Amino acid sequence: MDANTRLNERHLADAWAELHTHAHHGNPLHADAHRMAFADPEFMFRRETRGIRFQLEMLKPDLGQAEQGIENTIVVYGSARFVSPKEAARQLAEAKDGGHAHQITQAERAVRNSHYYAQARQFARLVAQHSERQRPAERIYICTGGGPGIMEAANRGAHDVGALNVGLNIALPHEQSGNRFISPTLSFKFHYFALRKMHFMIRAKALVAFPGGFGTLDELFEVLTLVQTQKARPVPIVLFGTDYWKRLINWDVLVEEGTISEQDLKLFHYTDDPAEGWALIRDFYRLAP
């Protein structure tokens, strides 16, 4: 691609971004029949063009990852609200200085849960260290939802050893952006949850779920359903935080009431140790230590 072509494409991209920002700040553009369709935000955001937006949101991350050799991933889910042990300690010290009982309780909970952040970071580091020793085609990359908390921790673990890692972020009302540890050329933003979840599964060789809220549960149960119904190939599904998951979900009730079979309980594994979690995945694929 020559310099003039790149310059023209940059100008077009900048013009599109300016038009998009203008329209989304309550300043609708006047209709302009002469404007090219793909450079017309009012046209592109019509209900009738939703299918085109689906296609674009499917294609851009797919091409971006393929061009950088990302074909196999381990997807890490988990709460966006957990912080690192260092940050949790800072919050607790600040809360104690302030003397507010409610803030102290919240900070103590942050300290208690910060070990999940540390585990996610260590797990991702183990995956990245192993993969960096493999041929490019056999490498497995960490992929997350791109946000803070557990997602940040997993991206950070890969970043610690200089490995490429993926963030599939979602545009939300509070303007969430990708965390700073995602490889910049692999930080993608989605509008549609459905397309984002599809991208999680396309390259996934394993799914790892740390404790989380509605979003984590949504993602976990979608994967379990896809594997159970054979809409997706079997992959290791690892649940970090045995006590959390067993307190949260009484799987035995589902078996007792006949809503799932006992065999379905073999679709996932519990662990509380990053090395064991990685070993479960290695054993599934018979990877060398």
Phi, psi and omega per residue, in radians:
M1 nan 2.150 -3.084
D2 -1.394 2.983 -3.037
A3 -1.100 -0.696 -3.135
N4 -1.097 -0.682 3.124
T5 -1.134 -0.778 3.126
R6 -1.078 -0.708 -3.134
L7 -1.125 -0.775 3.136
N8 -1.096 -0.719 3.131
E9 -1.149 -0.648 3.118
R10 -1.139 -0.746 3.113
H11 -1.077 -0.723 3.134
L12 -1.125 -0.750 3.130
A13 -1.114 -0.719 3.119
D14 -1.138 -0.696 3.127
A15 -1.128 -0.727 3.115
W16 -1.089 -0.785 -3.124
A17 -1.078 -0.697 3.141
E18 -1.149 -0.765 3.120
L19 -1.109 -0.739 -3.119
H20 -1.105 -0.807 3.131
T21 -1.092 -0.735 -3.136
H22 -1.028 -0.837 -3.098
A23 -1.166 -0.634 -3.063
H24 -1.453 -0.013 3.049
H25 -1.865 0.534 3.048
G26 1.339 0.357 3.136
N27 -2.103 1.317 -3.088
P28 -1.030 2.478 -3.133
L29 -1.403 2.637 3.041
H30 -1.283 2.518 3.120
A31 -1.014 2.400 -3.135
D32 -2.452 1.710 -3.085
A33 -1.111 -0.416 -3.073
H34 -1.387 -0.335 -3.125
R35 -1.176 2.397 3.121
M36 -1.063 2.493 -2.994
A37 -0.991 -0.793 -3.060
F38 -1.283 -0.221 3.113
A39 -1.862 0.318 -3.102
D40 -2.006 1.708 -3.073
P41 -0.999 -0.729 -3.112
E42 -1.069 -0.610 3.092
F43 -1.290 -0.784 -3.062
M44 -1.159 -0.419 -3.119
F45 -1.759 0.271 3.021
R46 -1.257 2.698 3.095
R47 -1.027 -0.642 -3.077
E48 -1.204 -0.340 -3.128
T49 -1.730 0.203 -3.119
R50 -1.025 -0.681 3.138
G51 -1.048 -0.642 3.097
I52 -1.155 -0.712 3.121
R53 -1.134 -0.648 3.044
F54 -0.987 -0.845 -3.095
Q55 -1.081 -0.760 -3.130
L56 -1.126 -0.719 -3.124
E57 -1.234 -0.428 3.043
M58 -1.328 -0.715 -2.964
L59 -1.368 -0.756 -3.026
K60 -1.035 -0.930 3.118
P61 -1.140 -0.549 3.141
D62 -1.141 -0.846 3.123
L63 -1.147 -0.717 -3.125
G64 -1.061 -0.711 3.125
Q65 -1.295 -0.741 -3.135
A66 -1.055 -0.709 -3.117
E67 -1.131 -0.404 -3.133
Q68 -1.836 0.209 3.049
G69 1.369 0.321 3.135
I70 -1.544 1.754 -3.129
E71 -2.055 -0.382 -3.119
N72 -2.272 2.252 -3.121
T73 -2.315 2.776 2.871
I74 -1.992 2.084 -3.076
V75 -1.604 2.242 -3.129
V76 -1.971 2.091 3.076
Y77 -1.826 2.833 3.040
G78 2.759 3.017 -3.042
S79 -1.074 2.424 3.036
A80 -1.409 -0.107 -2.989
R81 -1.714 -0.183 3.128
F82 -1.370 2.488 -3.138
V83 -2.057 2.952 -3.134
S84 -1.192 2.742 3.091
P85 -0.962 -0.659 -3.141
K86 -1.135 -0.791 -3.140
E87 -1.180 -0.657 3.125
A88 -1.112 -0.724 3.112
A89 -1.108 -0.690 3.111
R90 -1.103 -0.768 3.139
Q91 -1.094 -0.690 -3.139
L92 -1.165 -0.756 3.124
A93 -1.077 -0.719 3.133
E94 -1.150 -0.712 3.136
A95 -1.134 -0.717 3.129
K96 -1.162 -0.640 3.087
D97 -1.107 -0.633 3.140
G98 -1.348 -0.428 3.083
G99 1.293 0.298 3.136
H100 -1.597 2.094 -3.033
A101 -1.040 -0.744 -3.104
H102 -1.133 -0.755 3.130
Q103 -1.148 -0.632 3.101
I104 -1.132 -0.739 3.118
T105 -1.073 -0.765 3.123
Q106 -1.123 -0.717 -3.124
A107 -1.190 -0.646 3.092
E108 -1.125 -0.652 3.073
R109 -1.148 -0.674 3.096
A110 -1.074 -0.719 3.092
V111 -1.105 -0.771 -3.120
R112 -1.068 -0.666 -3.088
N113 -1.563 -0.155 -3.072
S114 -1.154 -0.313 3.122
H115 -1.176 -0.421 3.070
Y116 -1.169 -0.668 3.068
Y117 -1.040 -0.831 -3.129
A118 -1.088 -0.685 3.132
Q119 -1.160 -0.748 3.134
A120 -1.103 -0.695 3.119
R121 -1.132 -0.765 -3.140
Q122 -1.165 -0.727 3.114
F123 -1.031 -0.842 -3.118
A124 -1.114 -0.629 3.106
R125 -1.111 -0.711 3.114
L126 -1.087 -0.770 3.114
V127 -1.078 -0.815 -3.093
A128 -1.154 -0.705 3.130
Q129 -1.105 -0.725 3.100
H130 -1.109 -0.817 -3.041
S131 -1.181 -0.575 3.136
E132 -1.119 -0.329 3.116
R133 -1.552 -0.096 -3.073
Q134 -1.680 2.895 3.000
R135 -1.133 2.609 -3.080
P136 -0.876 -0.711 -3.090
A137 -1.198 -0.322 -3.085
E138 -1.837 0.102 -3.110
R139 -1.358 2.591 3.091
I140 -2.060 2.258 -3.030
Y141 -1.934 2.563 3.083
I142 -1.332 2.353 3.103
C143 -2.308 2.347 3.118
T144 -2.352 3.132 3.046
G145 -1.334 0.004 2.972
G146 1.417 -0.036 -3.089
G147 -1.598 -2.797 3.125
P148 -1.435 -2.936 3.061
G149 1.175 -2.334 -3.120
I150 -1.042 -0.637 3.123
M151 -1.083 -0.825 3.088
E152 -1.026 -0.763 -3.108
A153 -1.040 -0.757 -3.127
A154 -1.196 -0.785 3.061
N155 -1.040 -0.653 -3.121
R156 -1.157 -0.689 3.130
G157 -1.061 -0.723 3.087
A158 -1.209 -0.702 3.131
H159 -1.089 -0.574 -3.137
D160 -0.956 -0.591 -3.094
V161 -1.881 0.273 3.048
G162 1.318 0.379 -3.098
A163 -1.611 2.538 3.002
L164 -1.055 2.514 3.078
N165 -2.624 2.715 -2.945
V166 -1.967 2.480 3.019
G167 -2.239 2.138 3.114
L168 -1.895 1.504 -3.027
N169 -1.440 2.854 -3.132
I170 -2.232 2.381 3.095
A171 -1.308 2.097 -3.101
L172 -2.168 2.854 -3.114
P173 -0.989 -0.557 -3.124
H174 -1.542 0.324 3.005
E175 1.042 0.796 3.088
Q176 -1.116 2.419 3.088
S177 -2.204 2.887 -3.111
G178 -1.098 2.519 3.118
N179 -1.240 2.823 -2.962
R180 -1.313 -0.086 -3.103
F181 -1.704 -0.104 3.080
I182 -1.211 2.482 3.011
S183 -1.055 2.174 -3.017
P184 -0.931 -0.641 -3.111
T185 -1.419 0.002 3.126
L186 -2.169 0.420 3.110
S187 -1.810 1.813 -3.054
F188 -1.929 2.575 3.103
K189 -2.077 2.368 -3.118
F190 -1.995 2.691 2.942
H191 -1.721 -0.658 -3.035
Y192 -1.739 2.161 3.089
F193 -1.027 -0.705 -3.069
A194 -1.074 -0.760 3.132
L195 -1.187 -0.658 3.106
R196 -1.081 -0.811 -3.133
K197 -1.148 -0.591 3.078
M198 -1.099 -0.712 3.121
H199 -1.172 -0.570 3.051
F200 -0.991 -0.729 -3.002
M201 -1.455 -0.480 -3.009
I202 -0.962 -0.765 -3.052
R203 -1.913 0.043 -3.001
A204 -1.239 2.214 2.997
K205 -1.754 -0.207 3.089
A206 -2.880 2.683 3.075
L207 -2.127 2.265 -3.133
V208 -2.132 2.129 -3.099
A209 -2.037 2.085 2.996
F210 -1.633 2.894 3.106
P211 -0.907 2.424 -3.125
G212 -2.853 -3.047 -3.082
G213 -1.804 -2.514 -3.049
F214 -0.986 -0.778 -3.101
G215 -1.087 -0.774 3.132
T216 -1.113 -0.746 3.133
L217 -1.114 -0.736 3.109
D218 -1.016 -0.840 -3.115
E219 -1.172 -0.735 -3.131
L220 -1.100 -0.845 -3.071
F221 -1.225 -0.502 3.050
E222 -1.129 -0.765 3.130
V223 -1.122 -0.801 3.122
L224 -1.012 -0.721 -3.133
T225 -1.161 -0.744 -3.134
L226 -1.101 -0.729 3.138
V227 -1.251 -0.745 -3.138
Q228 -1.042 -0.714 -3.093
T229 -1.565 0.080 3.101
Q230 1.101 0.470 2.996
K231 -1.445 -0.280 3.066
A232 -2.314 2.651 -3.136
R233 -1.183 2.648 3.097
P234 -1.067 2.319 3.065
V235 -2.417 2.702 3.057
P236 -1.107 2.333 3.052
I237 -2.111 1.982 -2.994
V238 -2.003 2.185 3.125
L239 -1.823 1.938 3.086
F240 -1.468 2.320 3.131
G241 1.738 1.197 -3.044
T242 -0.953 -0.846 -3.088
D243 -1.094 -0.732 3.138
Y244 -1.038 -0.899 -3.048
W245 -1.192 -0.640 -3.130
K246 -1.277 -0.532 3.053
R247 -1.311 -0.603 -3.070
L248 -1.299 -0.735 -3.032
I249 -2.216 2.110 3.065
N250 -1.574 1.511 -3.087
W251 -1.087 -0.564 -3.104
D252 -1.086 -0.565 3.093
V253 -1.079 -0.690 3.125
L254 -1.082 -0.681 3.106
V255 -1.220 -0.820 -3.101
E256 -1.039 -0.638 -3.120
E257 -1.531 -0.014 3.063
G258 1.335 0.276 -3.127
T259 -1.472 -0.344 2.923
I260 -2.394 2.901 3.101
S261 -1.658 2.806 3.116
E262 -1.073 -0.541 3.125
Q263 -1.078 -0.521 -3.121
D264 -1.132 -0.399 3.120
L265 -1.186 -0.239 3.114
K266 -1.497 -0.012 -3.140
L267 -1.273 -0.297 -3.083
F268 -2.424 2.854 -3.130
H269 -2.331 2.552 3.049
Y270 -1.655 2.622 2.969
T271 -2.769 2.801 3.055
D272 -2.261 0.252 -3.030
D273 -2.371 2.196 -3.128
P274 -0.997 -0.718 -3.134
A275 -1.144 -0.690 3.114
E276 -1.184 -0.708 3.108
G277 -1.047 -0.760 3.110
W278 -1.188 -0.632 3.115
A279 -1.122 -0.656 3.107
L280 -1.035 -0.708 -3.139
I281 -1.275 -0.764 3.112
R282 -1.035 -0.764 -3.118
D283 -1.127 -0.660 -3.140
F284 -1.042 -0.716 -3.108
Y285 -1.745 0.050 -3.131
R286 0.959 0.822 3.111
L287 -1.472 2.601 3.087
A288 -1.203 2.580 3.115
P289 -1.004 nan nan
